[in-house]
Amino acid sequence: MNKLKNYSITVVCYILVFTLFTNCSTNKKTSWTEKSSKFAVAGDCRDYSMGSGVNKDILGDFSQVIPLPGAFAHNDYEHKNPLFDALANGFTAVEADVHLINGELYVTHDPPASIENVCTLKELYLDPLLNHIKNNNGQVYSGYNAPVYLMIDIKTNGEATWAVLRNQLTKYSEILLSFSDIKNIPKPVRVFISGNRPIATIKEDSFQLAGVDGRLPDLEKNYAVGFMPVVSESFFGIIDWNGIDTIPEKELEILKSISDKVHQQGKRFRLWGAPENEYTWSVLSNAGIDFICTDDLQKAKLYLLEKN
């Protein structure tokens, strides 16, 4: 009996060791943040930059896509196919958060524990945009003459990050609308900077391949619309409404008043962090907010197509 008991214990131990070894081999822990792991591995980044990692059906159907001027892809880089999922749904504005790490710009919302598997701005956005536009007769959407917005949200030091970003943008100047271009040549992409904004440095730049995302206090300075095309604020920072119940008249008037001030300067108004439902979108749109800022690309596309 003791021999049988010892034999059973030995077998169980072997099974446990084998199971642990297998799990360690097949379920390696990632060394980057959870958010980063949703969209980025180094191999995929290289594929995206060459246009080969993207669903071919998405690229092939662009001629059938209806551009939606009010569609803004919030945290676009977290989608399965960054940039191209948004474009396939007709979005005309996308957001990329960047961190300056070791002289390079990495796209991620939070500081990554490791950059090994995090894509760069060039890999996820600048190279794919350039390649797509070259292959589409100089446009993002065929027949759409307004620029598509790329909002770059700087998460690290504004001045240092902008210095690297400016250097990178100059290499893509053929597709980027420049506020300082005296020839006023239409270009298909307009970059503007949010987050840690080095406003004075960007404004003094002679090339100005990027504008700046405004805030409500910036309206007092009346920046040119070419330099500050959009004014953005937090939804819950300016109104007290849950986005579900009927909006109080007082809160609706606040929205309309702010929208009017923004539009008087020719700028577009965006709210981030708003509840994502059709009633909220309808209220915001009727109050003069220009963008639906959303993570739900398909739902927003269907809403905007029906609305228009």
DODREN-937947 format. One record per residue: residue number from 0; x, y, z of N, C-alpha, C in turn. Coordinates in steps of 0.05 Angstrom, whole numbers, plus 5000, padded with zeros to 4 digits. Layout:
% residues N
SITE   i  n.x  n.y  n.z ca.x ca.y ca.z  c.x  c.y  c.z
SITE NUM    X    Y    Z    X    Y    Z    X    Y    Z
...
This chain:
% residues 308
SITE   i  n.x  n.y  n.z ca.x ca.y ca.z  c.x  c.y  c.z
SITE   0 5017 4976 5000 5000 5000 5000 5017 5025 5000
SITE   1 5039 5025 5017 5056 5048 5018 5070 5053 4991
SITE   2 5078 5031 4977 5091 5033 4951 5072 5046 4931
SITE   3 5047 5037 4932 5027 5048 4914 5022 5078 4919
SITE   4 5021 5084 4945 5018 5113 4953 5041 5130 4943
SITE   5 5065 5120 4947 5089 5135 4938 5089 5138 4908
SITE   6 5081 5117 4894 5081 5118 4865 5060 5139 4855
SITE   7 5037 5140 4868 5016 5159 4861 5026 5188 4865
SITE   8 5040 5192 4887 5050 5219 4893 5071 5227 4872
SITE   9 5088 5208 4864 5108 5214 4843 5095 5221 4817
SITE  10 5075 5207 4809 5061 5212 4784 5048 5240 4784
SITE  11 5035 5247 4807 5023 5274 4810 5044 5295 4807
SITE  12 5067 5291 4820 5088 5311 4818 5098 5315 4790
SITE  13 5102 5293 4775 5110 5295 4747 5090 5311 4731
SITE  14 5064 5306 4736 5043 5320 4721 5044 5350 4727
SITE  15 5048 5357 4752 5049 5385 4760 5073 5399 4747
SITE  16 5096 5386 4748 5120 5398 4736 5116 5402 4706
SITE  17 5105 5382 4692 5100 5384 4664 5081 5407 4657
SITE  18 5060 5409 4673 5040 5430 4669 5052 5458 4672
SITE  19 5068 5461 4693 5081 5487 4698 5101 5494 4676
SITE  20 5115 5474 4667 5135 5479 4645 5121 5487 4620
SITE  21 5098 5474 4614 5084 5480 4589 5072 5508 4590
SITE  22 5061 5516 4613 5050 5542 4616 5071 5564 4614
SITE  23 5094 5559 4625 5116 5578 4624 5125 5582 4595
SITE  24 5124 5560 4579 5134 5561 4552 5115 5575 4533
SITE  25 5089 5571 4538 5069 5581 4519 5055 5606 4527
SITE  26 5057 5614 4553 5043 5638 4562 5063 5657 4574
SITE  27 5082 5666 4558 5102 5685 4567 5089 5712 4574
SITE  28 5098 5724 4596 5088 5750 4603 5099 5771 4585
SITE  29 5081 5789 4577 5090 5811 4560 5103 5832 4578
SITE  30 5122 5847 4566 5137 5866 4582 5129 5895 4575
SITE  31 5106 5898 4562 5096 5925 4557 5069 5928 4569
SITE  32 5058 5952 4569 5032 5957 4582 5010 5942 4568
SITE  33 4988 5938 4583 4965 5923 4571 4954 5938 4548
SITE  34 4952 5964 4550 4941 5980 4527 4959 5977 4503
SITE  35 4985 5978 4506 5003 5976 4484 5000 5949 4470
SITE  36 4996 5928 4486 4995 5901 4474 4971 5897 4457
SITE  37 4951 5915 4459 4927 5911 4443 4932 5916 4413
SITE  38 4952 5933 4407 4955 5941 4379 4983 5937 4368
SITE  39 5002 5931 4384 5029 5934 4374 5047 5910 4379
SITE  40 5058 5899 4358 5082 5882 4360 5100 5892 4338
SITE  41 5125 5889 4342 5145 5901 4323 5141 5892 4294
SITE  42 5136 5867 4290 5132 5857 4263 5108 5870 4250
SITE  43 5086 5872 4264 5062 5885 4253 5067 5914 4246
SITE  44 5083 5928 4262 5089 5956 4256 5103 5958 4229
SITE  45 5122 5941 4224 5137 5942 4199 5118 5936 4176
SITE  46 5099 5918 4180 5080 5911 4159 5062 5935 4154
SITE  47 5052 5948 4175 5035 5971 4172 5049 5993 4156
SITE  48 5074 5998 4162 5088 6020 4149 5091 6015 4119
SITE  49 5092 5990 4111 5094 5983 4083 5066 5978 4070
SITE  50 5046 5979 4087 5019 5975 4077 5012 5946 4073
SITE  51 5029 5928 4082 5024 5899 4077 5012 5885 4101
SITE  52 5011 5898 4124 4999 5885 4147 4970 5891 4151
SITE  53 4959 5907 4133 4932 5916 4135 4913 5898 4118
SITE  54 4889 5894 4128 4870 5879 4113 4867 5890 4085
SITE  55 4873 5874 4065 4873 5883 4037 4845 5892 4028
SITE  56 4824 5880 4039 4797 5888 4032 4791 5916 4041
SITE  57 4803 5924 4064 4800 5951 4074 4811 5971 4053
SITE  58 4835 5966 4044 4848 5985 4026 4834 5985 3999
SITE  59 4825 5961 3990 4813 5959 3964 4786 5972 3962
SITE  60 4772 5977 3984 4745 5987 3983 4744 6017 3988
SITE  61 4767 6031 3988 4767 6059 3994 4750 6076 3975
SITE  62 4748 6067 3950 4732 6082 3930 4703 6083 3938
SITE  63 4694 6064 3954 4666 6063 3962 4661 6077 3989
SITE  64 4682 6086 4002 4679 6098 4029 4669 6127 4027
SITE  65 4650 6133 4044 4639 6161 4045 4653 6176 4067
SITE  66 4669 6196 4061 4683 6211 4083 4663 6225 4101
SITE  67 4668 6225 4126 4650 6236 4146 4664 6259 4161
SITE  68 4659 6284 4154 4674 6307 4165 4672 6309 4196
SITE  69 4652 6297 4208 4649 6299 4237 4659 6276 4253
SITE  70 4672 6257 4240 4680 6232 4253 4709 6233 4263
SITE  71 4713 6230 4289 4740 6232 4301 4746 6207 4316
SITE  72 4767 6192 4308 4774 6167 4321 4792 6172 4345
SITE  73 4779 6170 4368 4793 6174 4394 4811 6150 4399
SITE  74 4836 6155 4408 4855 6133 4414 4855 6113 4391
SITE  75 4857 6123 4367 4855 6106 4343 4874 6082 4343
SITE  76 4898 6086 4355 4918 6065 4355 4911 6040 4369
SITE  77 4889 6040 4384 4881 6016 4399 4863 5997 4382
SITE  78 4857 6005 4358 4840 5988 4341 4858 5967 4328
SITE  79 4845 5946 4317 4859 5924 4305 4878 5933 4283
SITE  80 4868 5950 4265 4884 5961 4244 4885 5992 4248
SITE  81 4904 6002 4263 4906 6030 4268 4907 6046 4242
SITE  82 4894 6069 4241 4890 6086 4219 4871 6075 4198
SITE  83 4875 6050 4189 4860 6040 4166 4832 6031 4175
SITE  84 4828 6023 4199 4800 6017 4208 4784 6043 4208
SITE  85 4797 6065 4217 4783 6091 4218 4777 6100 4189
SITE  86 4797 6098 4172 4792 6108 4144 4771 6090 4130
SITE  87 4771 6065 4135 4752 6047 4123 4723 6054 4131
SITE  88 4720 6067 4154 4694 6076 4164 4688 6105 4158
SITE  89 4706 6118 4142 4701 6145 4133 4710 6167 4152
SITE  90 4725 6159 4173 4734 6180 4192 4753 6199 4180
SITE  91 4750 6224 4187 4768 6245 4175 4786 6258 4197
SITE  92 4787 6246 4220 4805 6255 4241 4812 6231 4259
SITE  93 4838 6228 4264 4848 6206 4281 4867 6217 4302
SITE  94 4869 6204 4324 4886 6212 4346 4908 6192 4352
SITE  95 4932 6202 4355 4955 6185 4363 4969 6198 4387
SITE  96 4971 6183 4409 4986 6193 4432 5015 6184 4429
SITE  97 5033 6202 4435 5062 6195 4431 5078 6201 4457
SITE  98 5098 6184 4461 5118 6187 4482 5146 6189 4469
SITE  99 5162 6208 4477 5189 6210 4468 5206 6192 4486
SITE 100 5218 6172 4473 5235 6153 4488 5260 6147 4472
SITE 101 5283 6154 4483 5309 6149 4470 5310 6161 4442
SITE 102 5299 6185 4439 5301 6199 4414 5280 6191 4393
SITE 103 5262 6173 4400 5242 6164 4381 5214 6168 4392
SITE 104 5194 6170 4375 5166 6175 4383 5150 6149 4382
SITE 105 5141 6140 4405 5126 6115 4406 5097 6121 4412
SITE 106 5079 6106 4399 5051 6110 4401 5039 6092 4423
SITE 107 5031 6105 4445 5019 6090 4467 5007 6111 4486
SITE 108 4986 6103 4500 4973 6122 4518 4989 6126 4544
SITE 109 4998 6103 4554 5013 6104 4580 5043 6098 4575
SITE 110 5060 6106 4592 5089 6100 4589 5093 6070 4589
SITE 111 5105 6059 4568 5108 6030 4567 5131 6020 4584
SITE 112 5128 5996 4595 5149 5984 4611 5173 5977 4593
SITE 113 5167 5972 4568 5188 5965 4548 5179 5975 4521
SITE 114 5198 5984 4505 5191 5994 4478 5194 5972 4457
SITE 115 5201 5948 4466 5207 5926 4447 5183 5920 4428
SITE 116 5159 5922 4438 5136 5915 4423 5116 5938 4419
SITE 117 5126 5963 4419 5110 5986 4416 5117 6000 4389
SITE 118 5096 6007 4374 5101 6019 4348 5109 6048 4350
SITE 119 5123 6057 4330 5130 6086 4328 5109 6101 4312
SITE 120 5110 6127 4314 5091 6144 4299 5095 6140 4269
SITE 121 5120 6138 4261 5126 6133 4232 5114 6107 4223
SITE 122 5116 6086 4239 5107 6060 4231 5077 6058 4229
SITE 123 5063 6070 4249 5034 6068 4250 5019 6088 4234
SITE 124 5031 6112 4230 5015 6134 4217 5029 6147 4194
SITE 125 5053 6157 4198 5065 6174 4177 5072 6158 4152
SITE 126 5085 6135 4155 5091 6119 4131 5066 6108 4118
SITE 127 5047 6096 4133 5022 6087 4120 5007 6109 4106
SITE 128 5005 6132 4118 4991 6154 4104 5005 6162 4078
SITE 129 5031 6164 4079 5046 6172 4055 5043 6151 4033
SITE 130 5045 6126 4040 5042 6104 4020 5014 6103 4009
SITE 131 4994 6106 4026 4967 6105 4017 4960 6129 3998
SITE 132 4969 6152 4006 4963 6176 3990 4977 6175 3963
SITE 133 5002 6165 3962 5016 6162 3937 5002 6142 3918
SITE 134 4989 6122 3930 4975 6102 3914 4946 6109 3909
SITE 135 4938 6133 3918 4910 6141 3915 4908 6169 3902
SITE 136 4926 6173 3883 4926 6198 3867 4928 6223 3885
SITE 137 4943 6221 3906 4949 6245 3922 4927 6252 3942
SITE 138 4908 6234 3947 4887 6240 3966 4883 6217 3986
SITE 139 4872 6224 4009 4865 6203 4028 4840 6189 4018
SITE 140 4819 6205 4012 4795 6195 4000 4792 6207 3972
SITE 141 4786 6191 3953 4783 6201 3925 4760 6222 3925
SITE 142 4766 6245 3914 4746 6266 3911 4741 6282 3936
SITE 143 4754 6276 3958 4751 6291 3983 4774 6311 3985
SITE 144 4767 6337 3982 4788 6357 3980 4796 6370 4007
SITE 145 4780 6366 4027 4787 6376 4054 4809 6359 4066
SITE 146 4826 6370 4083 4846 6353 4095 4835 6334 4116
SITE 147 4848 6311 4119 4843 6292 4141 4861 6300 4164
SITE 148 4850 6302 4188 4865 6311 4211 4879 6288 4225
SITE 149 4905 6292 4231 4920 6275 4249 4927 6291 4274
SITE 150 4913 6285 4296 4919 6298 4321 4939 6282 4336
SITE 151 4962 6294 4342 4983 6281 4357 4984 6292 4385
SITE 152 4977 6275 4404 4976 6283 4432 5002 6277 4446
SITE 153 5017 6297 4453 5043 6294 4465 5040 6288 4495
SITE 154 5050 6265 4503 5048 6256 4531 5074 6262 4547
SITE 155 5096 6267 4533 5121 6273 4547 5127 6303 4545
SITE 156 5151 6312 4552 5158 6340 4552 5152 6353 4525
SITE 157 5137 6374 4525 5127 6386 4500 5150 6396 4482
SITE 158 5168 6411 4493 5190 6423 4476 5208 6401 4464
SITE 159 5216 6382 4481 5234 6361 4471 5220 6343 4451
SITE 160 5195 6336 4457 5180 6319 4438 5175 6333 4412
SITE 161 5168 6358 4413 5162 6373 4389 5187 6375 4371
SITE 162 5211 6379 4383 5235 6381 4368 5240 6356 4351
SITE 163 5235 6332 4362 5237 6307 4347 5215 6305 4327
SITE 164 5191 6311 4335 5167 6309 4318 5170 6327 4293
SITE 165 5179 6352 4298 5182 6370 4275 5202 6359 4255
SITE 166 5224 6348 4265 5244 6337 4247 5232 6314 4230
SITE 167 5215 6298 4243 5202 6276 4228 5182 6286 4208
SITE 168 5166 6306 4215 5145 6316 4197 5157 6328 4172
SITE 169 5180 6340 4174 5192 6352 4150 5197 6331 4128
SITE 170 5201 6306 4135 5205 6285 4115 5179 6277 4102
SITE 171 5156 6286 4111 5130 6280 4100 5116 6305 4090
SITE 172 5131 6326 4085 5120 6352 4078 5103 6351 4052
SITE 173 5108 6332 4035 5093 6330 4010 5063 6324 4014
SITE 174 5056 6313 4037 5028 6307 4043 5016 6324 4065
SITE 175 5032 6340 4078 5023 6355 4101 5016 6384 4095
SITE 176 4993 6393 4102 4984 6420 4098 5000 6439 4116
SITE 177 5013 6458 4105 5029 6477 4120 5015 6504 4122
SITE 178 5012 6513 4147 4999 6539 4151 5015 6561 4139
SITE 179 5041 6558 4138 5059 6579 4128 5064 6578 4098
SITE 180 5051 6560 4085 5056 6556 4056 5042 6579 4041
SITE 181 5058 6598 4031 5047 6622 4018 5033 6615 3992
SITE 182 5040 6592 3980 5027 6584 3955 5000 6572 3960
SITE 183 4994 6566 3986 4968 6555 3993 4961 6530 3977
SITE 184 4981 6513 3973 4977 6488 3958 4961 6469 3975
SITE 185 4939 6458 3966 4923 6440 3982 4939 6414 3987
SITE 186 4939 6405 4011 4952 6379 4019 4931 6362 4033
SITE 187 4934 6336 4032 4913 6318 4042 4912 6314 4072
SITE 188 4933 6322 4087 4934 6316 4116 4941 6341 4131
SITE 189 4926 6346 4153 4933 6369 4171 4939 6358 4198
SITE 190 4963 6363 4208 4971 6354 4235 4966 6376 4254
SITE 191 4955 6370 4278 4955 6390 4299 4962 6376 4325
SITE 192 4974 6392 4343 4986 6381 4367 4969 6386 4392
SITE 193 4964 6365 4407 4949 6367 4432 4966 6358 4455
SITE 194 4955 6356 4479 4970 6347 4502 4988 6369 4513
SITE 195 5014 6362 4515 5034 6381 4524 5043 6398 4500
SITE 196 5029 6420 4496 5032 6436 4471 5052 6459 4475
SITE 197 5074 6458 4460 5093 6481 4461 5083 6503 4442
SITE 198 5062 6517 4450 5048 6535 4431 5066 6556 4419
SITE 199 5082 6570 4436 5098 6591 4426 5119 6581 4406
SITE 200 5131 6558 4412 5152 6547 4394 5140 6539 4367
SITE 201 5117 6527 4367 5104 6519 4342 5096 6543 4326
SITE 202 5086 6563 4340 5076 6587 4326 5099 6602 4313
SITE 203 5123 6602 4326 5146 6616 4315 5160 6601 4294
SITE 204 5153 6576 4290 5167 6559 4270 5161 6569 4242
SITE 205 5181 6572 4226 5177 6583 4199 5163 6564 4180
SITE 206 5166 6538 4186 5155 6518 4168 5125 6511 4175
SITE 207 5120 6508 4200 5093 6503 4211 5078 6481 4196
SITE 208 5089 6457 4198 5076 6434 4187 5055 6423 4206
SITE 209 5052 6436 4229 5031 6428 4248 5019 6452 4261
SITE 210 4993 6450 4267 4979 6470 4283 4977 6461 4311
SITE 211 4960 6474 4326 4957 6468 4355 4927 6464 4361
SITE 212 4922 6445 4378 4895 6440 4389 4889 6461 4410
SITE 213 4868 6476 4407 4862 6498 4425 4847 6489 4450
SITE 214 4847 6507 4470 4831 6504 4494 4814 6530 4496
SITE 215 4793 6530 4512 4776 6553 4513 4790 6579 4520
SITE 216 4809 6579 4539 4824 6604 4544 4839 6615 4520
SITE 217 4846 6597 4501 4860 6606 4477 4843 6624 4459
SITE 218 4817 6622 4462 4799 6639 4446 4804 6669 4450
SITE 219 4813 6675 4474 4818 6703 4481 4842 6714 4465
SITE 220 4859 6696 4456 4883 6705 4440 4877 6705 4410
SITE 221 4854 6695 4402 4845 6696 4375 4867 6687 4355
SITE 222 4878 6663 4360 4897 6652 4341 4884 6647 4314
SITE 223 4900 6650 4293 4890 6644 4266 4880 6616 4264
SITE 224 4858 6612 4249 4847 6585 4247 4866 6565 4234
SITE 225 4883 6575 4216 4903 6558 4204 4923 6546 4224
SITE 226 4928 6562 4245 4947 6553 4265 4932 6537 4287
SITE 227 4908 6544 4293 4892 6530 4313 4865 6523 4301
SITE 228 4864 6501 4286 4839 6494 4272 4817 6483 4289
SITE 229 4824 6472 4312 4805 6458 4330 4809 6468 4359
SITE 230 4786 6470 4373 4787 6476 4401 4774 6452 4415
SITE 231 4788 6441 4435 4779 6416 4449 4776 6421 4479
SITE 232 4756 6408 4490 4753 6409 4519 4741 6382 4529
SITE 233 4743 6377 4554 4732 6354 4567 4702 6357 4570
SITE 234 4687 6337 4562 4657 6338 4564 4649 6344 4592
SITE 235 4658 6328 4611 4650 6332 4639 4664 6356 4652
SITE 236 4683 6368 4638 4696 6392 4649 4680 6417 4645
SITE 237 4660 6416 4626 4646 6441 4620 4616 6439 4625
SITE 238 4605 6414 4626 4576 6412 4632 4571 6389 4652
SITE 239 4548 6392 4666 4540 6372 4686 4516 6357 4675
SITE 240 4522 6335 4660 4500 6320 4647 4511 6292 4642
SITE 241 4494 6271 4647 4503 6244 4645 4501 6232 4617
SITE 242 4490 6247 4598 4488 6238 4571 4466 6218 4566
SITE 243 4449 6213 4586 4427 6193 4584 4400 6207 4588
SITE 244 4397 6221 4611 4373 6236 4616 4371 6260 4598
SITE 245 4347 6272 4597 4344 6296 4581 4363 6318 4591
SITE 246 4377 6330 4573 4397 6350 4581 4383 6374 4593
SITE 247 4391 6384 4616 4380 6408 4627 4384 6432 4609
SITE 248 4365 6449 4608 4366 6472 4590 4391 6489 4595
SITE 249 4398 6492 4621 4421 6508 4628 4446 6496 4616
SITE 250 4449 6470 4617 4473 6457 4606 4474 6459 4575
SITE 251 4450 6457 4563 4449 6460 4534 4457 6487 4525
SITE 252 4449 6508 4540 4456 6535 4533 4486 6539 4536
SITE 253 4498 6526 4556 4528 6528 4559 4541 6517 4534
SITE 254 4532 6494 4525 4544 6482 4501 4541 6500 4477
SITE 255 4517 6511 4473 4512 6528 4450 4529 6554 4451
SITE 256 4531 6565 4475 4546 6590 4478 4576 6586 4471
SITE 257 4587 6564 4481 4615 6558 4476 4619 6552 4446
SITE 258 4601 6536 4435 4603 6530 4406 4603 6555 4389
SITE 259 4585 6574 4396 4584 6599 4381 4610 6614 4382
SITE 260 4622 6615 4406 4648 6630 4409 4670 6617 4392
SITE 261 4670 6590 4392 4690 6576 4376 4686 6581 4346
SITE 262 4661 6580 4337 4654 6583 4309 4658 6611 4299
SITE 263 4655 6630 4317 4660 6658 4309 4688 6663 4300
SITE 264 4707 6646 4309 4735 6648 4301 4741 6628 4278
SITE 265 4721 6615 4268 4725 6597 4245 4736 6570 4253
SITE 266 4737 6564 4279 4749 6539 4288 4728 6518 4292
SITE 267 4736 6493 4295 4718 6471 4300 4720 6462 4329
SITE 268 4698 6453 4340 4696 6448 4368 4694 6417 4373
SITE 269 4711 6407 4392 4711 6379 4398 4709 6375 4429
SITE 270 4694 6355 4437 4693 6347 4465 4703 6319 4468
SITE 271 4721 6314 4487 4730 6287 4491 4717 6276 4517
SITE 272 4715 6250 4518 4704 6237 4542 4674 6238 4544
SITE 273 4660 6244 4523 4630 6245 4524 4619 6216 4523
SITE 274 4596 6212 4535 4583 6186 4533 4578 6178 4504
SITE 275 4582 6153 4498 4580 6145 4470 4553 6131 4465
SITE 276 4534 6148 4459 4507 6138 4451 4495 6158 4432
SITE 277 4475 6150 4417 4464 6166 4396 4450 6191 4406
SITE 278 4438 6189 4430 4424 6212 4441 4445 6234 4448
SITE 279 4466 6226 4461 4487 6246 4467 4498 6258 4441
SITE 280 4504 6242 4422 4515 6252 4396 4495 6272 4384
SITE 281 4470 6266 4385 4450 6283 4373 4449 6310 4387
SITE 282 4449 6309 4414 4449 6334 4429 4474 6351 4423
SITE 283 4497 6338 4423 4522 6353 4418 4522 6365 4390
SITE 284 4513 6349 4371 4512 6359 4343 4494 6383 4340
SITE 285 4470 6381 4352 4451 6403 4351 4460 6428 4365
SITE 286 4478 6424 4385 4489 6447 4400 4513 6459 4386
SITE 287 4522 6447 4365 4544 6459 4349 4571 6446 4353
SITE 288 4572 6423 4367 4598 6409 4369 4603 6396 4343
SITE 289 4627 6399 4332 4633 6391 4305 4642 6362 4301
SITE 290 4654 6350 4322 4664 6323 4320 4650 6304 4339
SITE 291 4644 6280 4329 4638 6258 4347 4664 6244 4353
SITE 292 4673 6246 4378 4698 6235 4386 4693 6208 4399
SITE 293 4700 6186 4385 4690 6160 4393 4711 6138 4390
SITE 294 4707 6116 4405 4722 6091 4402 4706 6071 4385
SITE 295 4680 6076 4382 4662 6057 4368 4659 6067 4339
SITE 296 4677 6059 4322 4678 6069 4295 4652 6062 4279
SITE 297 4645 6037 4280 4622 6027 4265 4596 6041 4273
SITE 298 4592 6043 4299 4567 6055 4310 4566 6085 4302
SITE 299 4588 6099 4304 4588 6127 4297 4584 6131 4267
SITE 300 4596 6113 4251 4592 6115 4222 4563 6112 4214
SITE 301 4550 6092 4225 4522 6088 4218 4505 6111 4227
SITE 302 4511 6122 4251 4496 6146 4261 4499 6170 4242
SITE 303 4524 6175 4234 4529 6199 4218 4517 6195 4190
SITE 304 4519 6171 4179 4507 6167 4152 4477 6171 4153
SITE 305 4464 6161 4174 4435 6164 4176 4428 6193 4180
SITE 306 4444 6207 4197 4439 6235 4203 4441 6252 4178
SITE 307 4461 6246 4161 4466 6262 4138 4449 6254 4114
